[in-house]
Amino acid sequence: MQPMRQGDVILMPIPANRATGQLIPHLTLAEGEVTGHRHRISEGSAELREQDGVMYLMVDSDTATLTHEEHKSIQIPQGAWMVRIQRQYEPGEWGYVED
């Protein structure tokens, strides 16, 4: 599997045994700072976990739909994924990409 991207959210495929940690009681991968729009799983069977500040998405169904109000929905294949938020370099500092 290849990494997948929707806006500033990047999903990196990982071995299933690495997706451990505390269960998160929602399916929101990221929330916009300005608009409040959310990158979230809207269809399919999935769960989010967090360990040491890193989120992991486990997709149990054949696919899960990742939606956001300003981006095209994408189908995430079954498996384990590390959730990362894209960052950008500004002279003198690193910051998160605003979506």
N, C-alpha and C positions, 0 to 999 in steps of 0.2 A: 504494500500500500504506500501511496505517496502522501506527503503533507497536504492539507486542505486549508483554504483561506476564505474568510468572509469578512470584508472590511479589515479592521485591525486585529481580528481574532485568527490565530493560526493553530491548527490541530496537527500534532505530530504523532504518527503511529508509534506505539510502544508495545512491548510484550505484556500480556494480560496480568502477569504476576507483579508488575511494577505499579499498577493502578490500585494502590491501597490507601488507607487513611480513613479519616472521619467522613461519614456519609453526610452530604449536604442536602437539606430537605427541599430543594428547588432545582430547576433545570435551566437557570440563567447563567450563561457562561461569562457575560460581561454586560455592563450597563453604561449607557452614554452619560458623560459628565454634564453636557449641556442640554440635550434633548430629552434624556430619560429613556430613549429607545433602548431595547434590549436584544442581545444575541441570545436566543433561547431555543431549546429543543421543544418543538410544538407537536410533533407526531413521532410515534415509535416508542419502544421500551428502552429506557436509558437511566443511568444514575450518574451523579457527580460525586466525587470524593476530593478531599483536600488533605495534603500532608506536607508539612514544612513550607507552607506558603505557595505550593504548587497545586493546581486543580487538575483532576483526571476525569475524563468522560468515558464511561463504559456503555457501549451500545449493545444491547442484548438482542434486539430484533434484527431482521435482515438489514434494515436501514433505519435511520432516524432523521427527521427533517430539522435543519438548523434555519431559523427564520430571524429576520431583522426588518424593521419598517423601511429602511432605505437601501436594502440589498436584495438581490435575487436569493430565494431559498435554495439551499443545497442539501443533497442527500449524503449523509455520513454512513459509510458501511459499518457493518457489525465489527466490533473489536474494541481495543483499548486505545485511548488517545490522550496525550498530554496537551493541556490548554495553555497557550501562550498569548500574551498581548504584545503586538508589535511595538517596538520603540524606535525613536528617531534621535539623531544626534543634532543638537544645536551647539554652536561654538561655546565650549566651556561646560556643557552639561548634556545628560541624556534625559529624554522625556518620553512618555507614552504617546503614541499616535492618537489624536482625538478623532473620534468617529462621529 
